[in-house]
Amino acid sequence: MRDTPPREREAYRLVIREIHRRGLQAGDKLPPQETLRQAFGVSNLILSRAMERLVADGVLVRKTRVGTVIVDPDAVDLSAWTVALPLNWPLRQGPWPFYAQLVTMLLQELGSTGCHCRTYTRMIARGNKNDLLADYANLPEDIADGQVDAILSPGSFVENDLQTLRDRTIPVCFATAWEGAPRGILIDNYEFAHTAANVLLEKGRQRIGIVANGFDPGYNMHMLNGAKAAVDQHANKELIVVDTPARAIEGGQLAAEQLLTQPTDARPDGLIVADDHIALGLTQTLAGNSGYRPELAATTHQTVPLTFPLPVLHFQLDDHEFAHRAVSILIDHLKNPELPDRVESLVPRLLGQDGVHLSTTIHEDRHATVTVSA
């Protein structure tokens, strides 16, 4: 399909989108070719070639005296679409091994669908602020030239750019922790923090600290609200916010230094950390410089597990499932950009010492029961 002339590829995509927009199923008739030609604004020759390709792919069949009939609306050659994958960091230089692994898994998932993929490197870093399309080298130009059909982002974008993409019928799907994502899959940090806080409180902790690089709209507020909801259900318990000014290991080191400046009786005895590298820096600093030993709960990753110098409750994210679901949502919107926005979430699951996932039930009286989960 990549060798097919661009106008034929566009006609191919338009027919697929029309099928899915109308909700046509196997056995349904496609509207007459002349009707489609007028709707799409393409020549009869271009549309005929696209239809021939759809017949060859098993999407359509032509029947004498009946017309063109749907065989399988999903038997689509997805190489007709080009998906942009913006990279927040150069893969070999970025501070998060998980990020590099996530991008690799997204590329693998896209490759398995047949979609053509282009990567774009971010040239400007904005911290905990949403990205601009213009931050990525050549991305705005390729969008303007019609070389990008969809975007799969592990980051975020400002609303003005999202509206520009909507106006161009370019679907965007996010695989991210950005809480403002309009479509895609998010790490469910609310449920993680809510469960982690209840587990720590059940273990007798009195003061729960929540550690992150910034608590801003769209970033880490779900985690804060989840922990607060749990703590508020317990009498005489306290929630302490630890806002570290840096990310990754450095952020953990600075968080530990903040905690060590507090009076001993005011320090949290339980800590919740959504970033495993912040947790690593924090535990390294505490293990080497103090007798302060809070109990930690942290999100960790199946594909890039870390070893911490202090005990940590691991809430493990299924990275493969995360990438797979992100691409599945994107493909649905490639076929039909008119689908309503959809945001799914994936909850990190508590991992036992033997590597078995545990299921945590929060009861009405707010105590937690942990059981082995299949």
N, C-alpha and C positions, 0 to 999 in steps of 0.2 A: 504493500500500500504506500510505502514511502516513495516509491518510484512513480506513483500515479500523479498526474498533473494536479496542481493545487485546486483548480476549480472543480475537478471531478471529486477530489477528496471532500471539498466543502459540500458538494451536492450529496455525497454519500452520508455525511454527518447530518445534513438537513433532513434527509428521508428517515434516518434512524430517530432523530429527535421528534419528527412528526408522528412516527409510530408510537413512541413512548408518551408523547404529549396527549395523544388521543386514547391511550390505554389499550391499543389494539393487541389482541392475543392470537395465538395460532388458530388458523381457520378464518380469521376476519379478512375482509377485503380492504386493500389499500385504495385511497381515492384515485380517480383516473389520472394518468400521467400529465395530461394537459392542465388539470386543476393544480397539481403539484408544481408544474413548471411556472405557472403564473404566480403562485404563492411565493416561490423561491426566487423568482427573477433570474432564472438561468435558461440557457438555450436547450432546445429539445435534444440536441446531440450530447451535450454534457450530462443531462439528466439520464438519458438512455444508457450511457456508459456506466454511470453510477448504479443504475438499476441492474444492469448486467452483473456488476460486481456483487451486489447484494444477493442476486440469485445464486451466483457461484459460491458465496459464503454460506448459503443455507438459510438466509433470513427470509427470502421471498421465493415464490414459484409463480410462473405465468401459466394460466390455464385458458385454453381456447374457449371462447364464448362466456367466460366467467370474469376474467380480468386477473389482476395481480393479487395474490393471496399471501398472508403471513404464514410462514412455516415456523420460525423460531425468532422472536424479537430480540433475543439475547445472543444470537450467533453472530456477533459483531466483530469485525476486525478492528480492534482498538488502536492499532498502529495508525489509524486515520487521525488520531488526536495527538497533539504535542502538549505535554504537561511540564510546566516550569516548577522547579524545586529550588526555592531560595535558601541559601546556606548562610546561617547567622555567623558562623565561624569557619575559617579554613579547617578542614577535617583533621589535619595533622598538627594544628597549632591551637585549637580550641581548648578551653579549660575543662571541658566535660567529656570524658570518654563515652558516657551514655548518649550524648548528643551525636557524636560521630557514629555510634552504633545504631541509633535511631534512623539517621539519614541513610545508612547502609541498608537497613531493613526496609525503609520506604522505597529505595531504589530497587531492591529485590522484588518487593511486592508489585511495584509498577511494571517491572520487567516481566513478571509472570503473567500480567494481563495482556502484554503486547504493546502497551502505550509507549510512544516515543517520549523520552525525558530529556530535558535540558536543565543544567544546574546554573545558578547565578550566585555570585559571591557578594556578600554585603561589604560595602566600602566605608560605611559610616555606622558606628555603634551608638545607640541611644539609651543604654542602660534599661531601666524599667519603663521606658516609653515606647509607644507603638512605632513600628517601622514605617518608612515611606517606600513606595515602589522605586523611587529615585535613588534610594540607598543602595540598590543592587545594580551592579554594572550591566548595562545593555538591556535590562529587563523592560523599562518603559519603551525603548525603541522597538524591541521585538513584539511587544503588545500592540503598538501602533501599526506595525507592519503586518499584523495578522499571523505572526509566527507562534503565538501562544494561545492554546485553546482552553487551558485550565491551569490553576495554581494549587500545589500541595505544599503547605507551609508549616514548618515546625516552630514558627514564631508568631508575629502579629502584624497587623496593618492599621493605619489610621482610617477613620470612617470615610473621609473624602476619597481615598484610593479604593476602598471597598465599593463605594457607589460608582466610581468610574468603571470598575470591573463588571458590576451589575449591568450598567448601561451598555457594555460591550458583549453582554451575555457570556462572560467568562466566569465559570464557577470557581470558587475558592474554597478549599477545605483545609482545616487546621488539625495538626496533631501536636498538641501543645499543653502547657499549663496556663496559658493566657485565658483568664476567666471571661473575657469579653468576646470570645470567638463566636461568630454567628452560625458556624457550620463546622462539623468535624467531631473529633473525639478529644476529651480532656481527661487529665489525671484527676480523679475525684478526691481532691485534698480536703474537702469538707468532711466526707465520710472517714477518710484516713485519720484526720485530727480528732474527730468526734470519738471514734473507736479507740484510738491511742490514748486519749485523755481518760476515758472510762477504764481502760485496762490499768493505767498508772494509778488512778484513784483507788481502784479495787485492790491494788497492791499496797495501799496505805500511804501514798504520796499526798502531801498537803498543799504544796505550791507547785503548780504546773507552769513551766516556762515554754513559750513557743518562739522558735528561732527562725528568722528568715532575713533575706536581703530586701528590705522594703515591704511595707504594708500599704499599698496604693490601690486605687480602683483598678480592678483587672488583674492584680498581682497579689497573691497570698491572702486575700481577704476571705476567700472560702475556707482556707485553713484556720484563720483566726476565728471566724464565726463558728466553725465546727467545734473547736476546742472550747470556746466560750459557752456554747450550748450545753456541752457536757459538764463543765465546771459549775455552771449556774444551777444545775440540778442537784448539787451536793452542798450541804450546809458547811459553812466555815472553811471553804476551800478557796484558793486564790489563783488567778491567772496572771502571769507576768509576761509582758511582751519584750522580746530581745531583738531589736532591729539592728542587724549588723550592716556596716557600710560597704561591704565587699561580697563578692560571690566566691563559690568554690572553697578550696582549702583555706585561703586567706580569710574568707568570711567567717569560717569556723574558728580560726585562731583569734580573730578580733572579738567574736562573740564570747569566747572563753575569757578573754582579758576583761571584757565588760562585766561578766559574772563574778570574776575574782575580786573586782573592786567593791562589790557589794558586801555589806555585813554578813557574816556567816549565817545568822538566823533569818536573813531576808532573801537568801538565795533559793531558787527553785530546787526542789528535790526530785522533780521529774521534768524531763525536757522532750519536746516534740520538734523534730526537724524534718522538713520535706525534702531537702537537698542532701543526698548522701555524701557529697564532697564537703559540704559545710559540716556535716556530722563527723567526717573524718578529721578535718582540721580541729574541730572542737575537742574530740576525744584525744587526739595527739597532744594538744596543749595541756589538757587537764591531767592526762596520765603522766606527763613529764614534769609538771611544775606545782602540783598541789595534791592535797588529800581530799579535795572536794570530789565526791562521787555521786552525782545525780543519776537516776535511772533514765536511759535514753530510749526513745522510739523514733525510728527514721524510715523514710521510704528508701528502699534499695531496688536494684535492678537485676532481673534474671540473667541478662546477657553479660553484664559487667559487675559481678559481685565484688564488694570491697571487704577487706579485713580490718576491723576496728581494734585499737589497743585496749578499749574498755567494752564491757558488755552492752549490747544494743539489741532492742527488740526490732527485728526486721519486718517491715511491711513491704512485701515484694511486689513489684509491678511486672505483669506479664507483657514484656516488651514486644514479643511477636504478635500477640493478640492486638496490642495497641496499634501497631503499624498496619496489620491486616484490616482492621475495622476502619481506619482512616482512609485507606485506598478504596475500600468497598463503598463508603459514602461518596467519595469523589466520583467513582465510576457511575453510580446511580445518577448523579447530577450532570455528568458528561452526556449521558443519554437523554436526560430531560432536565434542562436548566430551570424549568418552571416548577420543579418540585419545591415544596416549602422547606425552609431551612431546618436542619436537624442537627442537634448536638447530643452526642452520646458521652457517657463517662465510663471510666474503668477504675475500679477501686483497688489500690494496693492491698494485698492479703497478708495477714500476720503469718509469719513463718516460724515453725517450731525448731528446736535445736537439731532435730534429725532431718531437717529439710522438708518436712511435711507441712503443707498449708493448713492453718488452723482457722476455724470459723468462730467468730465472736458474736454472741447474742447479748444485746443490751436489754435487760428486763425492765418492767414498769417501775420497780423500786430502784432502778439505776445501777444495780450491780451487774457485773459482766461475767458471762460464762464462756469459756474457751473450750472448743471441742475440735477434734480432727475433722477436716473437710476433705471430701473425696476429690 
